[in-house]
């Protein structure tokens, strides 16, 4: 049986995929930067973002949908480009920081899009918490960029 997804389901699934990709890219980027402090910031951001995955999955299931997963081929290709860029760069730190800031900004845009779908109060609370996390992460990353 085919069922149309609500705008909220679509928005939350897009957000879940972006968060999963973000975690993977943070973890991968730790290998590309030479500064151990930046690597620690990346690992902390990934660890904190993981805390939101279960909450997003529950919210999606509560709406009657199954959580989506990232496209592994797309993600592998992006990571290969990052590794190539790091190999060609004397210091890839600034580029890695810029990529992570851009990804967090994308997550904030997805959060704002999800807010416009009139989610239930529980979803709105989750979106607000995730938004605060992304904003704090951007501040930390920007301070080192």
N, C-alpha and C positions, 0 to 999 in steps of 0.2 A: 504494500500500500504506500502510495506517495502522499506526503504531507508538506504543505508549504510552511516554511519557517517564518516565524515572526521577525520583525525588524530587530527586536531585542536579542533573539537567538543568533541571528546573523552577526550582529555587532559584537556580542560576547564571544562568539567563536573566532571572529577576526582578531579580537583582543587577545584571546588565549593563544592563538597561533603566533602573534607578534611577541608575546611574553616568552613562549617556549623558544622561539628563534633568538630572542634577546639573550636568554640564559646560555644557549649554546654558543653564541657569538662572544659573550663575555668570557666564557671558559676558554674558548679557542684563542681569544686575544691575549690572554695571560702569557701564552707562549711567544707572542710576537713583540712584546714590549720588553725593553731591557731594564726599566726602572721597577724594582720590586714593590715600591709603594703604589705605583699605578696598578700593577698586577694584583695587589691586595685589594685595592678599591674595586677592580673588576670582579674578583672572587666574592667580595662582600655583596656587591650589587646582584650578582647571580644568585647567591644564597638567599638574599632577602626577596628577590623576585620569585624564587621557587615557592615561597610561602603563599603566594597568591594563586598558584596553579590549582591547588585543590579547591580553593574557594570558588574560582571561576568554573571549574568542572562541575561542582555541586550546583552552582547557579544555573548552568546550562541544562543539567539533568532535571532540575526542579521545573524548568520550563518545558520539559518533554523532549529534549534533543540529546544527541550524543556529542561529546566534545570532539573537536577536530584536531588534527595533528598537522605540523608543517610538512611541506613538500620536501622530502629528503634530497632530491636531485637539485632543487633550487638552492637549498641551504649549503650543500656540498660545493656547488659552483661559486657561491658567494665567498665561502671560506677559502677556496682555492685562490680566488682573486686577492683576498686579504693576504694570504701567504706569499703570493707573487709580489704584491706591493711591498711587503716587509722585506723580502729578499733583495729587492732593488733599492731599498732605502737604507741610508746610514742609520737613521733613527726613526722608527715607525710609530713612536709614541703619540705624537701630535695627530697623525692620521687616525690611529686607533681611537683616541679620545674623541675626535670629530665624528667618527662613525658611531660610537656609542651614544654621544649626545644626540645625533640625528635619529637614532633608533628610539631613544627615550622620548624625543619630540613626536615621533610617529605614534608611539603608544599613547601619549597625551591626546593627540588628535583622535585616535580611536576611542579613547575614553569619552571625549566630548561628543563624538558621534553616538556612542551608546547612550549617553545621557539624554539625547534628543528623542529616544525611542520610548520615553515614559516607562522606564523600568520600575519594578516594584521597590519598596523601601529597602529591602535587604540588598538587592542589586545596586541600588544607588549608594548605600553605605560602602559596599565593596569597591565601587568605582571611585568614590571619594578617597578611600584608603590607598588604592593603587595610584591615584593621581598624586597624592602627597608623597608616596614613595618615589615616583618618577621625578617629581619636582626636586626632591632632596637629592636624588642621584644626579640630576643635571647640575645642581649647584656644586656638588663634590667634583664632578668631572670638569666643569668649567673652571673651577679654582686651580686645577692642574694643567689646563690647556693653554 
